Amino acid sequence: MSLRIPGPTPCPEDVLQAMSKQMINHRGKEFAELIQQITSKLKQAFQTNGDVYILTCSGTGAMEASIVNTLSPGDKVLSLSNGVFGDRFANIAERFGAEVTRVKFDWGQAIDPDAAKQALDADPKIKAVLVTHNETSTGVTSDLEAIGAVVRKFDKLLIVDAISSLGCIDLQVDAWGCDVVATGSQKGWMVPPGLAFVSVNERAWKAHAEAKMPRFYWDFTAAKEYLEKDQTPWTPAVSIFYALEVALAMLEKEGLQNIFARHARLGQRTRDGVKSMGLSLFADESCASNTVTAVKSPEGIDSKKLVQTVKEEHGITLAGGQASLAGKIFRVGHLGFVSENDVDDVITQLRLALPKLGYSVPA
Ligand SMILES: *Cc1c(COP(=O)(O)O)cnc(C)c1O
């Protein structure tokens, strides 16, 4: 069986083994060394000299933390959304009382930096911009560097969901002016679900000082005070820390640039394989993601049925479509602990499965 969904992703054996270790005191010396080492490696992966905090939650927890720590009820926020996760980001802000202006882009298309510029021009009261770097629901990566340049020019706060991109696709937190960036352990990091990482820069701290949205568990001030003692405010998922220590050592050994290059190769190989079967990509190819590929189900074939056949008869778990894309697309995750062989296997099995549903694959 292989798991080829965009998270949770498979973990290397050594990472899984690490989690069988006995518990330690999260207020003791061993944990202090562990969190110090992990935090410093995470900062390298985030390409930041700012702060990075490790939260015990899934990615959505870090999205919520990013918002409640930097904004106040009534604040105007610009949401740039091109899919399910972009919409979720806007919904979180709205739930906490932000006044959200939603600029939506066609699903399968990238976020257009010019549209961000127009929206910011139109409303000088906007305080922060919410953006998804890699929209997992549609398999699209947006040009965060260009969006960052626009947001910087208007001097707004840039809050980024990089849950399915960080650690796989280049994201230069400092150089691109990203103020808060969130990601989750079960995507590109080769560890199980349970931890999220969030970077916070000086501008974000300034916003934090004035932010009045309610928060307790997520409070960055608590995270900061405790990290100064090499701890987390609340009991962390210790086993996932063990896993992360091993995974980060592997990522460090491979090297960031090599990791980005590997994901670029995997993305291209997946797209080529899909097209060789006569299938169409859901995403515009100019912005197709290197961590997840969304594919249109052939005419007349329910993608749920296809995903089921590929799982039950071919041992590969793919993801279906979300929201309005349910039944219409399927998605292949190729992030984290993935090789060329894994991608080839997906293509081979799809070639065998599709004819069973009545689609004849070109030779
Ligand atoms: C997976 C994902 C999320 C949600 O993360 P959870 O860990 O499921 O809470 C949010 N945004 C993006 C882009 C994702 O890929």
The ligand as a Gaussian input file, in Angstrom:
#p B3LYP/6-31G(d) Opt

LIG

0 1
 C       -3.404000      20.529000       4.637000
 C       -3.588000      21.989000       4.458000
 C       -4.250000      22.778000       5.405000
 C       -4.899000      22.196000       6.610000
 O       -4.008000      21.619000       7.448000
 P       -4.495000      20.610000       8.596000
 O       -3.161000      20.080000       9.021000
 O       -5.374000      19.593000       7.961000
 O       -5.157000      21.391000       9.636000
 C       -4.341000      24.133000       5.185000
 N       -3.818000      24.696000       4.102000
 C       -3.184000      23.988000       3.157000
 C       -2.642000      24.693000       1.954000
 C       -3.056000      22.609000       3.305000
 O       -2.438000      21.889000       2.369000

